[in-house]
Structures are given as structure tokens and as C-alpha cells.
Amino acid sequence: MSTETPVASEIPPSLSDDIRMSKPDQDGVRVVKSERKNRYMRLGPQESFLLSMLDGKTTYGEAAARFESNFCEPISFDEFGEFITLVKREGLLQRRSAKKSSVQANKRLGVRELFRRSVKAAKKQSPLFFRVKLYDPNLTLNWLEPKTRWLFSPVLAVVALVTGMMAMGTVWIERDQFVQQFSANFGWQALLVAWLTAVVITICHEFGHGLACKRYGGDVHEMGALWIFFTPCFYCNVSDAWLLPSRWQRLLISLAGTYVDFLVWIVAVGIWRITSPESVLNFAVWVIVSTCGLRVAFNMNPLMRLDGYYALCDLLHMHNLRRRARDRFVGYGRWWLWGGAKPEPSREHTALFLYGMANWIFVVGFLSVMSFQVSLYLRSMMGFGGVVAAFGFFSVLTKSYFKGTLGENFSTMFRSRKLRVLLWLAGIAGILAIPIHDRAGGEFHVRPVVRREVRAPIAGFLREIHADEGDLVADNSLLAMIEVPELISNIARKKSEIAESEAMLRRLNCGPRQEEIDDQKERIERARHWKELAESDLVKSRLSLKQELEALDLSVQRAKAQADYRSEILKQMQALHDRGGLAGQQLLTHQQKQIDGMLDASQAVAEMRAREAEGVISFEAELARREKELADAVATLTLLEAGSRREDIDAEEAHLQRLKEELNHFVHQQSKEAVRCPVGGTIVTPRLKENIGVFVERGTPLCVIEDLKQLEAEISVSEKDARVLVTGQPITLRPRSLPFVSINASVDRIAPAAQPNLVNATRTVTVYCTVDNRDGALRTGMSGFARIRSEKHSLGLLLFNAAARLLRTEFLL
């Protein structure tokens, strides 16, 4: 493109009003900003000087003279004209068109527009790193900056540094509790709180960058969404920091967001330490501590394009550090590997090469690990096709990072550098021949080698418990006392019954005494004598009865005679009364006497009949009773003279044996009232002493005793790795609750059969190993990952076996 040669007296076009230039650094380099296009450019010393001459007053001749005076070399007007043309093309010159707004209006983005911008940014930039503008926060930051200036005061920074060191010490001291909360609190609630925390903290983080830039005089016109390594984030464009004269101001702006995260982290650590672990507030701040801690670590990582990277650029005073460092590292890689051209020397060579190497290894390593995990997942669902898909996924992601590593130098090496090819082949063969340990691994669970469940030996009430959860108990030590109601009274009653039975048995074995026989004979004689007396009394009573009956008969006769006499007298008195010779009252008297006489006669007859009926019954009964007593006494004497029967002795002996067995049962129950520890160890049953006074049935579990000094780890190893398992192989255990602790052990035994894994429908072989836990670092039920090392094999053989396992078994036949 031809340009018109300027005239020395002519004044060149002036710079646009929206152009801002930073002060020159030690090398004379300036940063130029076009506010209209929101673009930044770095200009060298000469270009910066010429651009500063475009003030609308200095002529071409004056500018050329000053240029020659400063740089000791002339500049022609043609070169000056070409520079003016270039500046005009970049839009840095004053336009004559209508005035433009210095502030771009904010527009609300719809979902479709946001998606369209995201896709466009991903295609234009990279699937691993792209950003989309959402908002112009300049006015908001102008309002916030005076109100939040205290956040960036030196006093608060010093206080944050001191308290931050204290907070880090607190987390380190309480690291075991902090790590254990991951297994206890991990769930959808923690993920939700972490997501909300990340959103809020990220907004505060980006506003921290913007407020710091505002504090030192910069403008912020861009804030939006950022996608980095498959992680959604926010970003704030503080490129105005390049216009600031101080390197330390730019460094502080780069670290301002991390500084805000650090302040939030310090406050969260303090609240986490003083609140109860069971509270909701403690759970929330624990999530905040975890999230902010990870954010600070990620942001301070200079290998990612976050705060640490930009701070490193400011410290080294290198622009585009990542791109330049990667180009230099790839260039040296081509030179070393394929014999390509050696990159040109540079005074920044060491810093660029080291950073390029570290960045390349970090990115490729991160993507390799991620792709490997994806391949394992896809392999479980799709087999070998899943591995191929994961490899393709890895290739797409790392395409830009491997770009330029081969080039023409790789094919040239095969054509003309035979020695280098041979060295490469020898090196590959040597690497494949390196012996390394073949390893197998899997999840493990910790269980005690010695575990005993103590059960109630009898039914009763728990009256005493001498240990609680976590207490160490010795073998056969007293653990608890069970009280059985009425057991003591039952034992005393049985002892009395046994004494009675033993006395009875002795009496049966000895038989009757002679005194008893003599006494019984005397009883017989007395009974016989009493019988004879009864017989004599009976005879006498019969004679007496006969005489009584005769007397009663005479009484009857006399009564009848008296009655007949009175009847005759009454007849005479009646006749006399009828003749009027006797008063009526006198007649009635004689009638009454006649009736009384008849009644006396009837009474005498009745008395005689009653006495006749009674007879001598009482004497006959008494005689019968005495005859029976005599017979009983004779029978008793006969039994006494015959002695005890063998059957009675056997029955009494059986009765005595039954009583003794019952007594032994009660005594055995009494001995079981004292519950003793079957083994020594630690009680793991929670709240054991709360069971005092509770009634327990026989066989009810009371507590569990485990020996926590000797634990056993059960490792589930895939059946594909069972071929390398041998007894005695070294094992490295890494518990999940203690991620910084490695425990060494060895294979004690291997299960003879594989077990199905219901989670992923595979089969596993269980490996057992004993773990020395005298320091108490492990707890039963803990889990983790174990690595088993076998004998050494060449790397090539191991790679071949690994590749063979990717194929189905039927294709290997």
C-alpha cells in the first residue's frame, strides 16, 4: 500500500481522545489502550516514542529530530508515514465522525444469546479454556470502591497475614477431625452448599479484583463466565492494570481475588473451630473452609491461567508468558528429540523453558489422569470400545498441546538421521526392559482379629456395670453384675429340703429301734387291755339295759293303771254332774286329770321304746374302736419288725438326688451373676452404662469387646489381578480417614474362592493381612485403598499383559 511522503513542516494526525498510554518501563515499553475497542497493545521504545509525538502540535520534522536525538539513529519521513498508516489502521488516530459513548451500554443476555456466545467462544478459543462477557461492572465498582477501601488497607492485610497463619496452624492441628468430616458429611447436601458457596465466593473474588483495580485508578468494563478445565467459573477483566506504573500495584490487583477468598477462609476456620461439630452452622462453615481452601490453592497455582499465573507474569515482567514458554519448550523438545533447529538464545530462556516444561507436564498430566478415569468408566460399560473413545477424547483435548512437537523434523530423522533412530530404538528397548513391581490393589475394610460378643448368661436385672465404651478390659475381669430375684431364698430352701431328705434316708437305712418295738408291744398290750374292758362294759351295759327295760315296763303299767282309774272316776263324776250333784268346775278338774293320766301312760311307753332302741350301741362302738386300735398296733409292730423296704430307700435317694441337682442349678446361676470378660480388649459398645437396672433375658447381647491393637484388613482384589497374589507380599494401606498416613503390612492369607461384587457385577478375591495398631490410628470398620506389590517384571511384559486384559477372553484363545 503506497503512502504519501509527509512534509517536515506538516503536523501529523493526533491520537484519538480514547487512547491511554502507560508510563514507559525500564526498557521503554509502553502499554496502549483503546477504550473504544477495549484493546491493549504493547509497543517498543521507538514505537512508543513516535506515538507520544502525535499530540497535534509537533511537526514531522520536530518528531524526527527528537527521535534521532533519543535513539541515535535517523528516521525517514517515509518510515514515519508508514508508521502513521499502521496507527491509523489500528484505530488509534482521532476520527472526525460523531462522538462515541465512552461507556458501552449494558445489555441483558438471553439464554439463546448466551449459548451462542459460549459456543462461538469455545470454537474460537479452546474447549479447555474460553470465556464469555456478561456484564459491565464499572459503574457498580465506582459506587462500591469508597465503601470497601478498608479491605485493602495495610493494617487489615497484616492482620489477615497473622490470623491466616494461625488459621492454617489450627487446620493442621485439627487435620484428622477435618478430614474425617469428609466421610461423615459427604452427600448431596454438602455438594449443594459447596456449589452455592463457590458461586457466592467467586462473585466476591472477581469483585475483589475489580475493586483493587479501581483503587489504583483503573477501569473495569468486562465481567463474565469462564470455562477452565471443565469447571465453570467467573472472571473479571482487569487489563487496565497494565496501564499502572507500579509493578507491585499490578501484582496486588492480580492477588486481590485470592486475598478476598483468604479472608473468607480465615473467618470460616474460626467459626468452624468454635462451633459444635453436630450443628448445622459447623457443617456449613466446614464446606466453606473446604471450598475456599481449594479455591485459594487453585488460584495460586501459576500453571493455570488464574491469579497465580498473572501474578507470576507481573513478578517476572513477562507478557504472554504461557504461550511464549510453551513455544520455547516445544522448540527445545524438537531439537532434543528429532534433531530440529535449536531455538534462538534469549535472556529469558531459563524462566521460559522451566515454566513451559512445568505447564506442559501439568496440563498433559491432568488431562491424562482425567482421561484414564473416563476410560475405566467407559471400559466397564463398553469394553475395548470405551478405551478407544477415551483415547480419542484425550487426543482432542491435548491436540493444541502436542501441536508442533513433531513437524518435519520427525520424518527427517527417519530419512537422514539413522543413528538417532537407533538410539531411540535402543532407549525404548531399555525402558521396556526396566524391571518394576507388578502391583494389584483394591478397597479394604478393617476388622478386629479378636472380637467377642458378651451375652447375658442368665435372665435378671443389670445392677452393676464396671466398664464403658472405649475402656480397656483384661481377660476374665469383672464386667457386670446381674441380680436374679429370689435366687438366694431358693438356694436356702433347697438346702433345708436336702437336709430333711438326708435325715429321712438315714432313718430308712437304720430301720426301727428296739425301744420302738418294745414301745409298740406295750401299746398292743394296752390296746388289748382296753379291748377287754370294753367287752366287760358291753356285758354290763346289756344287763343294765335289761333291768332298765323291766323298770320302764313297770312304769308303763302303772301309768296305764292310773289312766284307767281316772277314767272310771270321770265317768262317776259325769253321772253325778248329770244328776246335779256336782259342780261343773269340779267336772272339768276330773277331765283334766283323766287327760294327764293318758299322757303319762303314752310318755312312759315312749321312754321304754327309746331306751330299747338305744340299747348298747355306744358300748359296741367303743369296743369296735378299741379292736381297731389293737389291730393297727399289731400291724405297726409287724412293719417295725420287718424293717424298711428297698423301694422306699431308692425313692428317697432319688428324691435327694433331685434336690441336689436343683441346688447345683441355683448355685451355677448364682455364679453366672458375675459377668466376666471372655478376652482382653476394648469395649466398643456405645452407652453401655445406660443399661443399669434393665431386665435382660438369657442370651441378650450386652457389649462387644475388640482387640484394637491387632487388626485385620480385608482387601478386595479384582480376579484379573489374582494371578500376582502370593502369601508374604508387602502391602501398603492408605485409609480414607488418614490420607497422609501409609501403613505397611504383608499378605497373611488369600481366600480360596472368589466372591461376587454386587456393585459392579465383577468378582473379587479377598486378601487378609494383619495390621499392628498399637498407636490406635485405625478404627474397626474404616476403609481405604491397598496396594500389593509382587515380584519384579519387565515394563514391556507388564504393558503387554495390561493391553491383553483390555480384550475379551474369548479373543485370546
Secondary structure, 3 states (H helix, E strand, C coil): CCCCCCCCCCCCCCECCCEEECCCCCCCCEEEEECCCCEEEEECHHHHHHHHCCCCCCCHHHHHHHHHHHHCCCCCHHHHHHHHHHHHHCCCECCCCCCCCCCCCCCCCCHHHHHHHHHHHHHHCCCCEEEEEEECCHHHHHHHHHHHHHHHCHHHHHHHHHHHHHHHHHHHHCHHHHHHHHHHHCCHHHHHHHHHHHHHHHHHHHHHHHHHHHHCCCCCCCEEEEEECCEEEEEECCHHHHHCCCHHHHHHHHHHHHHHHHHHHHHHHHHHHHCCCCCHHHHHHHHHHHHHHHHHHHHCCCCCCCHHHHHHHHHHCCCCHHHHHHHHHHHHHHHHHHCCCCCCCCCCHHHHHHHHHHHHHHHHHHHHHHHHHHHHHHHHHHCHHHHHHHHHHHHHHCHHHHCCCCHHHHHHHHHHCHHHHHHHHHHHHHHHCCEEEEEEEEEEEEEECCEEEEECCCCEEEEEECCCCCCEECCCCEEEEEECCCHHHHHHHHHHHHHHHHHHHHHHHHCCCHHHHHHHHHHHHHHHHHHHHHHHHHHHHHHHHHHHHHHHHHHHHHHHHHHHHHHHHHHHHHHHHHCCCCCHHHHHHHHHHHHHHHHHHHHHHHHHHHHHHHCCHHHHHHHHHHHHHHHHHHHHHHHHHHCCCHHHHHHHHHHHHHHHHHHHHHHHHHHCCEEECCCCEEECCCCHHHHCCCEECCCCEEEEEECCCEEEEEEEEEHHHHHHCCCCCEEEEEECCCCCCCEEEECCEECCCCEEECCCCEEEEEEEEEEECCCCCCCCCCEEEEEEEEEEEEHHHHHHHHHHHCCCHHHHC
